[in-house]
Amino acid sequence: MMRNFPSKVFYLLIFLVTLGVVLVFYNDEEPTEKLTEDEFFTTLEDGKVTFLKVESQNSVYEIRGRLVGYEKDQYFIASVTNSEISLDRMNNAIREHDIGKIEFIPDTETSGWVTLLTTTIPFMIIFILIFVSFLFLFVMKRMKHSK
């Protein structure tokens, strides 16, 4: 029983590390509420929005925000067309209702190298874990046969 204990602990550690990596990369919070473009503009023009985070993504603005009465961890998400009309409507409503906090994140292009690395690193980690586990098994077998 004690001979198998180190290998069981090793597999447990591999499992925990893999689980940790998965949880770190896929820990997306779901929004409390998804609003359509019309619903967003209606709530914005009625002065029910207290916080806005606007992120430009190609042909749309992805907007996260907090409505009046929302808790700190609650927020809504809406997608609005990236046009002059939408931008003017947002600016007019923001000026009229004096929204407390606004963040605007411009559209950023991701480098090809960054994309390549972020897509290949998880596979490299898995490959290294498998390689190390086989190496560990090989060493354990050699030690067992040398006795």
FIMI-753935 format. One record per residue (C-alpha): residue number from 0; residue in three letters; z, x, y. Coordinates in nm, 4 decimals, always signed. Example, Ala and Ser with C-alpha at 12.3 -4.5 7.8 and 13.67 -1.06 7.14 Angstrom:
BEGIN
<n=0	res=ALA	w=+0.7800	u=+1.2300	v=-0.4500> .
<n=1	res=SER	w=+0.7140	u=+1.3670	v=-0.1060> .
// end
This chain:
BEGIN
<n=0	res=MET	w=+0.0000	u=+0.0000	v=+0.0000> .
<n=1	res=MET	w=+0.0895	u=+0.2779	v=+0.2448> .
<n=2	res=ARG	w=-0.2412	u=+0.4569	v=+0.1748> .
<n=3	res=ASN	w=-0.4399	u=+0.1592	v=+0.3083> .
<n=4	res=PHE	w=-0.2182	u=+0.1062	v=+0.6116> .
<n=5	res=PRO	w=-0.3988	u=+0.3566	v=+0.8448> .
<n=6	res=SER	w=-0.7406	u=+0.2076	v=+0.7664> .
<n=7	res=LYS	w=-0.6141	u=-0.1472	v=+0.8297> .
<n=8	res=VAL	w=-0.4670	u=-0.0400	v=+1.1617> .
<n=9	res=PHE	w=-0.7966	u=+0.1285	v=+1.2511> .
<n=10	res=TYR	w=-0.9942	u=-0.1894	v=+1.1794> .
<n=11	res=LEU	w=-0.7427	u=-0.3936	v=+1.3759> .
<n=12	res=LEU	w=-0.7844	u=-0.1587	v=+1.6734> .
<n=13	res=ILE	w=-1.1650	u=-0.1846	v=+1.6513> .
<n=14	res=PHE	w=-1.1373	u=-0.5637	v=+1.6463> .
<n=15	res=LEU	w=-0.9022	u=-0.5705	v=+1.9460> .
<n=16	res=VAL	w=-1.1202	u=-0.3338	v=+2.1511> .
<n=17	res=THR	w=-1.4317	u=-0.5390	v=+2.0722> .
<n=18	res=LEU	w=-1.2511	u=-0.8610	v=+2.1622> .
<n=19	res=GLY	w=-1.1336	u=-0.7071	v=+2.4900> .
<n=20	res=VAL	w=-1.4860	u=-0.5953	v=+2.5829> .
<n=21	res=VAL	w=-1.6265	u=-0.9405	v=+2.5088> .
<n=22	res=LEU	w=-1.3560	u=-1.1131	v=+2.7141> .
<n=23	res=VAL	w=-1.4079	u=-0.8812	v=+3.0114> .
<n=24	res=PHE	w=-1.7853	u=-0.9354	v=+3.0234> .
<n=25	res=TYR	w=-1.7879	u=-1.3094	v=+2.9518> .
<n=26	res=ASN	w=-1.4911	u=-1.4325	v=+3.1555> .
<n=27	res=ASP	w=-1.6837	u=-1.6659	v=+3.3879> .
<n=28	res=GLU	w=-1.4810	u=-1.9353	v=+3.5547> .
<n=29	res=GLU	w=-1.6422	u=-2.2748	v=+3.5523> .
<n=30	res=PRO	w=-1.6525	u=-2.4510	v=+3.8868> .
<n=31	res=THR	w=-1.4311	u=-2.7543	v=+3.9353> .
<n=32	res=GLU	w=-1.7245	u=-2.9573	v=+4.0539> .
<n=33	res=LYS	w=-2.1026	u=-2.9172	v=+4.0722> .
<n=34	res=LEU	w=-2.2599	u=-3.0758	v=+4.3768> .
<n=35	res=THR	w=-2.6234	u=-3.1637	v=+4.4321> .
<n=36	res=GLU	w=-2.7920	u=-3.0540	v=+4.7526> .
<n=37	res=ASP	w=-2.7472	u=-3.3999	v=+4.9123> .
<n=38	res=GLU	w=-2.3813	u=-3.4216	v=+4.8077> .
<n=39	res=PHE	w=-2.3180	u=-3.0754	v=+4.9505> .
<n=40	res=PHE	w=-2.4719	u=-3.1573	v=+5.2873> .
<n=41	res=THR	w=-2.2882	u=-3.4912	v=+5.3017> .
<n=42	res=THR	w=-1.9480	u=-3.3297	v=+5.2389> .
<n=43	res=LEU	w=-2.0298	u=-3.0439	v=+5.4781> .
<n=44	res=GLU	w=-2.1394	u=-3.2780	v=+5.7581> .
<n=45	res=ASP	w=-1.8299	u=-3.4976	v=+5.7021> .
<n=46	res=GLY	w=-1.6063	u=-3.1933	v=+5.7607> .
<n=47	res=LYS	w=-1.4576	u=-3.1902	v=+5.4091> .
<n=48	res=VAL	w=-1.5349	u=-2.8233	v=+5.3413> .
<n=49	res=THR	w=-1.2719	u=-2.5566	v=+5.4193> .
<n=50	res=PHE	w=-1.4333	u=-2.2433	v=+5.2745> .
<n=51	res=LEU	w=-1.7920	u=-2.1386	v=+5.2030> .
<n=52	res=LYS	w=-1.9411	u=-1.8437	v=+5.0200> .
<n=53	res=VAL	w=-2.3204	u=-1.8445	v=+5.0513> .
<n=54	res=GLU	w=-2.5245	u=-1.6132	v=+4.8326> .
<n=55	res=SER	w=-2.8992	u=-1.5831	v=+4.8759> .
<n=56	res=GLN	w=-3.0844	u=-1.5675	v=+4.5453> .
<n=57	res=ASN	w=-3.4642	u=-1.5626	v=+4.5613> .
<n=58	res=SER	w=-3.5633	u=-1.9153	v=+4.6703> .
<n=59	res=VAL	w=-3.2180	u=-2.0807	v=+4.6746> .
<n=60	res=TYR	w=-2.8759	u=-2.0391	v=+4.8285> .
<n=61	res=GLU	w=-2.5987	u=-2.0507	v=+4.5715> .
<n=62	res=ILE	w=-2.2971	u=-2.1892	v=+4.7505> .
<n=63	res=ARG	w=-1.9365	u=-2.1795	v=+4.6333> .
<n=64	res=GLY	w=-1.6758	u=-2.3479	v=+4.8413> .
<n=65	res=ARG	w=-1.3501	u=-2.5302	v=+4.8624> .
<n=66	res=LEU	w=-1.3110	u=-2.8926	v=+4.9673> .
<n=67	res=VAL	w=-1.0149	u=-3.0395	v=+5.1529> .
<n=68	res=GLY	w=-0.7331	u=-3.0970	v=+4.9032> .
<n=69	res=TYR	w=-0.8523	u=-2.8369	v=+4.6515> .
<n=70	res=GLU	w=-0.6005	u=-2.5934	v=+4.5036> .
<n=71	res=LYS	w=-0.6536	u=-2.2171	v=+4.5387> .
<n=72	res=ASP	w=-0.8303	u=-2.1854	v=+4.2006> .
<n=73	res=GLN	w=-1.0504	u=-2.4934	v=+4.2454> .
<n=74	res=TYR	w=-1.3956	u=-2.4743	v=+4.3965> .
<n=75	res=PHE	w=-1.7352	u=-2.6396	v=+4.3931> .
<n=76	res=ILE	w=-2.0771	u=-2.4910	v=+4.3421> .
<n=77	res=ALA	w=-2.4067	u=-2.6103	v=+4.4814> .
<n=78	res=SER	w=-2.7630	u=-2.4829	v=+4.4959> .
<n=79	res=VAL	w=-2.9551	u=-2.5397	v=+4.8185> .
<n=80	res=THR	w=-3.3175	u=-2.4573	v=+4.8864> .
<n=81	res=ASN	w=-3.3702	u=-2.1430	v=+5.0901> .
<n=82	res=SER	w=-3.5479	u=-2.2956	v=+5.3881> .
<n=83	res=GLU	w=-3.5167	u=-2.3105	v=+5.7663> .
<n=84	res=ILE	w=-3.4218	u=-2.6792	v=+5.7524> .
<n=85	res=SER	w=-3.1359	u=-2.6184	v=+5.5075> .
<n=86	res=LEU	w=-3.0130	u=-2.3193	v=+5.7061> .
<n=87	res=ASP	w=-3.0197	u=-2.5201	v=+6.0316> .
<n=88	res=ARG	w=-2.8296	u=-2.8102	v=+5.8721> .
<n=89	res=MET	w=-2.5641	u=-2.5720	v=+5.7406> .
<n=90	res=ASN	w=-2.5305	u=-2.3872	v=+6.0734> .
<n=91	res=ASN	w=-2.5001	u=-2.7121	v=+6.2722> .
<n=92	res=ALA	w=-2.2336	u=-2.8546	v=+6.0393> .
<n=93	res=ILE	w=-2.0409	u=-2.5253	v=+6.0354> .
<n=94	res=ARG	w=-2.0390	u=-2.5083	v=+6.4169> .
<n=95	res=GLU	w=-1.9465	u=-2.8744	v=+6.4530> .
<n=96	res=HIS	w=-1.6516	u=-2.8694	v=+6.2098> .
<n=97	res=ASP	w=-1.5295	u=-2.5134	v=+6.2677> .
<n=98	res=ILE	w=-1.4973	u=-2.4125	v=+5.9019> .
<n=99	res=GLY	w=-1.2234	u=-2.1532	v=+5.8596> .
<n=100	res=LYS	w=-1.3787	u=-1.8933	v=+5.6331> .
<n=101	res=ILE	w=-1.7451	u=-1.8243	v=+5.5616> .
<n=102	res=GLU	w=-1.8910	u=-1.5404	v=+5.3562> .
<n=103	res=PHE	w=-2.2622	u=-1.4732	v=+5.3427> .
<n=104	res=ILE	w=-2.3915	u=-1.2399	v=+5.0723> .
<n=105	res=PRO	w=-2.7537	u=-1.1327	v=+5.1230> .
<n=106	res=ASP	w=-3.0031	u=-1.1132	v=+4.8393> .
<n=107	res=THR	w=-2.9779	u=-0.7764	v=+4.6666> .
<n=108	res=GLU	w=-3.2301	u=-0.6241	v=+4.4335> .
<n=109	res=THR	w=-3.0839	u=-0.4769	v=+4.1168> .
<n=110	res=SER	w=-3.2140	u=-0.1351	v=+4.0230> .
<n=111	res=GLY	w=-3.4110	u=-0.1043	v=+3.7010> .
<n=112	res=TRP	w=-3.1727	u=+0.1667	v=+3.5823> .
<n=113	res=VAL	w=-2.8718	u=-0.0567	v=+3.6357> .
<n=114	res=THR	w=-3.0371	u=-0.3361	v=+3.4402> .
<n=115	res=LEU	w=-3.1255	u=-0.0964	v=+3.1588> .
<n=116	res=LEU	w=-2.7714	u=+0.0411	v=+3.1409> .
<n=117	res=THR	w=-2.5996	u=-0.2975	v=+3.1526> .
<n=118	res=THR	w=-2.8172	u=-0.4313	v=+2.8729> .
<n=119	res=THR	w=-2.7872	u=-0.1270	v=+2.6464> .
<n=120	res=ILE	w=-2.4198	u=-0.0280	v=+2.6920> .
<n=121	res=PRO	w=-2.2790	u=-0.3115	v=+2.4735> .
<n=122	res=PHE	w=-2.5117	u=-0.2078	v=+2.1895> .
<n=123	res=MET	w=-2.4156	u=+0.1572	v=+2.2350> .
<n=124	res=ILE	w=-2.0451	u=+0.0657	v=+2.2166> .
<n=125	res=ILE	w=-2.0998	u=-0.1326	v=+1.8972> .
<n=126	res=PHE	w=-2.3050	u=+0.1520	v=+1.7463> .
<n=127	res=ILE	w=-2.0342	u=+0.4070	v=+1.8323> .
<n=128	res=LEU	w=-1.7620	u=+0.1856	v=+1.6824> .
<n=129	res=ILE	w=-1.9612	u=+0.1471	v=+1.3600> .
<n=130	res=PHE	w=-2.0327	u=+0.5210	v=+1.3490> .
<n=131	res=VAL	w=-1.6662	u=+0.6087	v=+1.4034> .
<n=132	res=SER	w=-1.5558	u=+0.3610	v=+1.1355> .
<n=133	res=PHE	w=-1.8006	u=+0.5114	v=+0.8821> .
<n=134	res=LEU	w=-1.6879	u=+0.8595	v=+0.9776> .
<n=135	res=PHE	w=-1.3247	u=+0.7524	v=+0.9359> .
<n=136	res=LEU	w=-1.4010	u=+0.6067	v=+0.5917> .
<n=137	res=PHE	w=-1.5852	u=+0.9236	v=+0.4909> .
<n=138	res=VAL	w=-1.2903	u=+1.1430	v=+0.5961> .
<n=139	res=MET	w=-1.0439	u=+0.9137	v=+0.4150> .
<n=140	res=LYS	w=-1.2551	u=+0.9323	v=+0.0978> .
<n=141	res=ARG	w=-1.2740	u=+1.3117	v=+0.1191> .
<n=142	res=MET	w=-0.8973	u=+1.3353	v=+0.1642> .
<n=143	res=LYS	w=-0.8428	u=+1.1032	v=-0.1314> .
<n=144	res=HIS	w=-1.0706	u=+1.3108	v=-0.3562> .
<n=145	res=SER	w=-0.9242	u=+1.6439	v=-0.2469> .
<n=146	res=LYS	w=-0.5756	u=+1.5474	v=-0.3723> .
// end
